[in-house]
Amino acid sequence: MKREYKLGIFVVIVFIIVLISGILFYESPKSIDNIRTPRNTTKSFIVDWNVRENLLFEDSDSVRKNSNYEKTISLRTPNLKEITFRLSWEDNKAPLGGRVGLDTLTLEITTPDGKNLMESAKSTKKSKLGNIEITIPIKNNRPSTISLESEHINEVRKQLLEKYYDYKWVNEDFLIKISVKIGEIRPLKRLLDRGNDFDLEILYSYYDPSITED
């Protein structure tokens, strides 16, 4: 009897403890108004475009009569605006002194789509200097300012790469040829005149995005 009595008391005590715990830790259900909804982290970014210019290639070399200087170049930058080829030289001194007639150099560019551009120029009589410049326009109209929605600026850059960059002539070949026509008219000196030294410079400009948070 005593044992059953003690067991009954123990059960009552456990019940009271459970009841008190339920009261202490009870929390009323949250109303819909009190539930916080996640904040919208999407931001608005404004993209403008600036013109940048870089040097792609430069070389100091020489071109000989009856042979051409040839070079193939390509660009890896998208959004190209234009590419400029500059050739400059000074008419080499004639062998054994004196000069009658000036050299003519020709610059020829073949674009990736097969278009051929050619220009020739003779060294000037007074300075003996010569130069040729050929500019190939690719995209003269600056891209429009745009607004993009994203959570992070890196996502905006990704959108630009996938949807708004112009990849015309990126990683495609331009063929450059330089030739010389000897200007010396005296047979012996013409025979000894091997050609001309020159400097070649290639520059390009492109549209570079500038991203700011609105």
ZADRENZA-120119 format. One record per residue (C-alpha): residue in one letter; x, y, z. Coordinates in nm, 2 decimals. Layout:
<kefis>
{"A"; {X; Y; Z}},
...
</kefis>
This chain:
<kefis>
{"M"; {0.00; 0.00; 0.00}},
{"K"; {0.28; 0.23; 0.09}},
{"R"; {0.45; 0.16; -0.24}},
{"E"; {0.14; 0.24; -0.44}},
{"Y"; {0.09; 0.56; -0.24}},
{"K"; {0.44; 0.68; -0.31}},
{"L"; {0.41; 0.60; -0.68}},
{"G"; {0.09; 0.80; -0.69}},
{"I"; {0.26; 1.10; -0.53}},
{"F"; {0.55; 1.07; -0.78}},
{"V"; {0.31; 1.08; -1.08}},
{"V"; {0.13; 1.38; -0.94}},
{"I"; {0.46; 1.57; -0.89}},
{"V"; {0.57; 1.49; -1.25}},
{"F"; {0.23; 1.61; -1.38}},
{"I"; {0.26; 1.94; -1.19}},
{"I"; {0.62; 1.99; -1.33}},
{"V"; {0.50; 1.93; -1.69}},
{"L"; {0.21; 2.16; -1.64}},
{"I"; {0.42; 2.45; -1.50}},
{"S"; {0.68; 2.40; -1.78}},
{"G"; {0.40; 2.43; -2.04}},
{"I"; {0.28; 2.76; -1.88}},
{"L"; {0.63; 2.91; -1.85}},
{"F"; {0.73; 2.83; -2.21}},
{"Y"; {0.40; 2.88; -2.38}},
{"E"; {0.41; 3.14; -2.66}},
{"S"; {0.10; 3.27; -2.83}},
{"P"; {0.08; 3.22; -3.21}},
{"K"; {0.22; 3.51; -3.41}},
{"S"; {-0.02; 3.70; -3.60}},
{"I"; {0.03; 3.74; -3.98}},
{"D"; {0.10; 4.11; -3.92}},
{"N"; {0.39; 4.03; -3.69}},
{"I"; {0.56; 3.79; -3.93}},
{"R"; {0.85; 3.98; -4.10}},
{"T"; {0.87; 3.93; -4.48}},
{"P"; {1.22; 3.92; -4.64}},
{"R"; {1.34; 4.26; -4.76}},
{"N"; {1.37; 4.31; -5.14}},
{"T"; {1.74; 4.35; -5.20}},
{"T"; {1.72; 4.42; -5.57}},
{"K"; {1.89; 4.75; -5.66}},
{"S"; {1.89; 4.97; -5.97}},
{"F"; {2.21; 5.03; -6.15}},
{"I"; {2.28; 5.30; -6.42}},
{"V"; {2.53; 5.20; -6.70}},
{"D"; {2.70; 5.48; -6.90}},
{"W"; {2.97; 5.43; -7.17}},
{"N"; {3.30; 5.60; -7.19}},
{"V"; {3.54; 5.60; -7.48}},
{"R"; {3.89; 5.45; -7.39}},
{"E"; {4.20; 5.43; -7.61}},
{"N"; {4.48; 5.17; -7.59}},
{"L"; {4.80; 5.09; -7.78}},
{"L"; {4.76; 4.74; -7.93}},
{"F"; {5.09; 4.70; -8.11}},
{"E"; {5.41; 4.88; -8.21}},
{"D"; {5.71; 4.78; -8.41}},
{"S"; {6.03; 4.92; -8.56}},
{"D"; {6.14; 4.72; -8.86}},
{"S"; {6.24; 4.76; -9.22}},
{"V"; {6.09; 4.68; -9.56}},
{"R"; {6.31; 4.57; -9.85}},
{"K"; {6.25; 4.62; -10.22}},
{"N"; {6.09; 4.32; -10.39}},
{"S"; {5.95; 4.19; -10.06}},
{"N"; {5.68; 4.28; -9.81}},
{"Y"; {5.67; 4.32; -9.44}},
{"E"; {5.36; 4.12; -9.31}},
{"K"; {5.20; 4.11; -8.97}},
{"T"; {4.88; 3.96; -8.84}},
{"I"; {4.71; 4.11; -8.53}},
{"S"; {4.38; 4.06; -8.35}},
{"L"; {4.19; 4.23; -8.07}},
{"R"; {4.04; 4.08; -7.76}},
{"T"; {3.84; 4.38; -7.64}},
{"P"; {3.46; 4.40; -7.72}},
{"N"; {3.27; 4.72; -7.80}},
{"L"; {3.53; 4.84; -8.05}},
{"K"; {3.48; 5.19; -8.18}},
{"E"; {3.77; 5.21; -8.42}},
{"I"; {4.12; 5.09; -8.50}},
{"T"; {4.40; 5.31; -8.63}},
{"F"; {4.72; 5.21; -8.81}},
{"R"; {5.01; 5.46; -8.82}},
{"L"; {5.32; 5.41; -9.03}},
{"S"; {5.61; 5.66; -9.02}},
{"W"; {5.96; 5.66; -9.17}},
{"E"; {6.25; 5.87; -9.27}},
{"D"; {6.40; 5.81; -9.62}},
{"N"; {6.72; 5.62; -9.57}},
{"K"; {7.04; 5.80; -9.68}},
{"A"; {7.14; 5.70; -10.02}},
{"P"; {7.46; 5.49; -10.04}},
{"L"; {7.78; 5.67; -10.14}},
{"G"; {7.61; 6.00; -10.05}},
{"G"; {7.35; 6.21; -10.24}},
{"R"; {7.00; 6.12; -10.33}},
{"V"; {6.79; 6.17; -10.65}},
{"G"; {6.44; 6.05; -10.59}},
{"L"; {6.25; 5.96; -10.27}},
{"D"; {6.11; 5.62; -10.16}},
{"T"; {5.73; 5.56; -10.16}},
{"L"; {5.59; 5.33; -9.89}},
{"T"; {5.25; 5.15; -9.91}},
{"L"; {5.04; 5.04; -9.62}},
{"E"; {4.77; 4.78; -9.69}},
{"I"; {4.52; 4.65; -9.44}},
{"T"; {4.29; 4.35; -9.49}},
{"T"; {4.00; 4.35; -9.23}},
{"P"; {3.85; 4.02; -9.09}},
{"D"; {3.55; 4.06; -9.33}},
{"G"; {3.79; 4.07; -9.63}},
{"K"; {3.78; 4.44; -9.70}},
{"N"; {4.11; 4.58; -9.83}},
{"L"; {4.23; 4.93; -9.76}},
{"M"; {4.55; 5.07; -9.91}},
{"E"; {4.73; 5.40; -9.90}},
{"S"; {5.07; 5.51; -10.03}},
{"A"; {5.29; 5.81; -9.95}},
{"K"; {5.63; 5.95; -10.06}},
{"S"; {5.89; 6.09; -9.83}},
{"T"; {5.88; 6.47; -9.82}},
{"K"; {6.15; 6.64; -10.02}},
{"K"; {6.27; 6.87; -9.74}},
{"S"; {6.25; 6.66; -9.43}},
{"K"; {6.28; 6.32; -9.60}},
{"L"; {6.00; 6.20; -9.36}},
{"G"; {5.69; 6.02; -9.45}},
{"N"; {5.37; 5.89; -9.28}},
{"I"; {5.05; 5.71; -9.35}},
{"E"; {4.75; 5.68; -9.12}},
{"I"; {4.45; 5.45; -9.18}},
{"T"; {4.15; 5.45; -8.94}},
{"I"; {3.89; 5.19; -8.97}},
{"P"; {3.56; 5.28; -8.80}},
{"I"; {3.37; 4.99; -8.64}},
{"K"; {3.10; 5.14; -8.42}},
{"N"; {3.07; 5.52; -8.42}},
{"N"; {2.75; 5.55; -8.22}},
{"R"; {2.80; 5.54; -7.85}},
{"P"; {2.57; 5.28; -7.67}},
{"S"; {2.27; 5.43; -7.49}},
{"T"; {2.26; 5.47; -7.12}},
{"I"; {2.07; 5.18; -6.96}},
{"S"; {1.92; 5.09; -6.62}},
{"L"; {1.95; 4.73; -6.49}},
{"E"; {1.80; 4.57; -6.19}},
{"S"; {2.01; 4.33; -5.98}},
{"E"; {2.11; 4.24; -5.63}},
{"H"; {2.48; 4.29; -5.69}},
{"I"; {2.71; 4.49; -5.92}},
{"N"; {2.88; 4.16; -6.03}},
{"E"; {2.54; 4.04; -6.17}},
{"V"; {2.51; 4.36; -6.37}},
{"R"; {2.86; 4.30; -6.52}},
{"K"; {2.74; 3.95; -6.62}},
{"Q"; {2.43; 4.09; -6.78}},
{"L"; {2.64; 4.33; -6.98}},
{"L"; {2.88; 4.06; -7.10}},
{"E"; {2.59; 3.84; -7.21}},
{"K"; {2.34; 4.09; -7.36}},
{"Y"; {2.49; 4.43; -7.42}},
{"Y"; {2.85; 4.38; -7.54}},
{"D"; {2.93; 4.40; -7.91}},
{"Y"; {3.19; 4.13; -8.01}},
{"K"; {3.24; 4.23; -8.37}},
{"W"; {3.59; 4.14; -8.49}},
{"V"; {3.70; 4.02; -8.14}},
{"N"; {3.97; 3.76; -8.18}},
{"E"; {3.96; 3.79; -8.56}},
{"D"; {4.26; 3.86; -8.78}},
{"F"; {4.37; 4.18; -8.95}},
{"L"; {4.65; 4.14; -9.21}},
{"I"; {4.90; 4.42; -9.24}},
{"K"; {5.14; 4.45; -9.54}},
{"I"; {5.40; 4.72; -9.60}},
{"S"; {5.59; 4.76; -9.92}},
{"V"; {5.84; 5.01; -10.06}},
{"K"; {5.91; 5.15; -10.40}},
{"I"; {6.26; 5.28; -10.44}},
{"G"; {6.28; 5.64; -10.55}},
{"E"; {6.64; 5.66; -10.64}},
{"I"; {6.67; 5.69; -11.02}},
{"R"; {7.05; 5.65; -11.07}},
{"P"; {7.11; 5.28; -11.16}},
{"L"; {7.40; 5.21; -10.94}},
{"K"; {7.26; 5.38; -10.63}},
{"R"; {6.92; 5.23; -10.70}},
{"L"; {7.08; 4.89; -10.70}},
{"L"; {7.25; 4.96; -10.37}},
{"D"; {6.93; 5.10; -10.21}},
{"R"; {6.78; 4.81; -10.02}},
{"G"; {6.47; 4.97; -9.88}},
{"N"; {6.36; 5.17; -9.58}},
{"D"; {6.32; 5.15; -9.20}},
{"F"; {5.99; 5.23; -9.05}},
{"D"; {5.78; 5.25; -8.73}},
{"L"; {5.44; 5.10; -8.71}},
{"E"; {5.19; 5.18; -8.43}},
{"I"; {4.84; 5.04; -8.39}},
{"L"; {4.58; 5.20; -8.16}},
{"Y"; {4.22; 5.11; -8.09}},
{"S"; {3.94; 5.27; -7.90}},
{"Y"; {3.64; 5.11; -7.74}},
{"Y"; {3.33; 5.18; -7.53}},
{"D"; {3.39; 5.10; -7.16}},
{"P"; {3.09; 5.06; -6.92}},
{"S"; {3.07; 5.28; -6.61}},
{"I"; {2.83; 5.13; -6.35}},
{"T"; {2.68; 5.34; -6.07}},
{"E"; {2.40; 5.25; -5.82}},
{"D"; {2.09; 5.46; -5.87}},
</kefis>
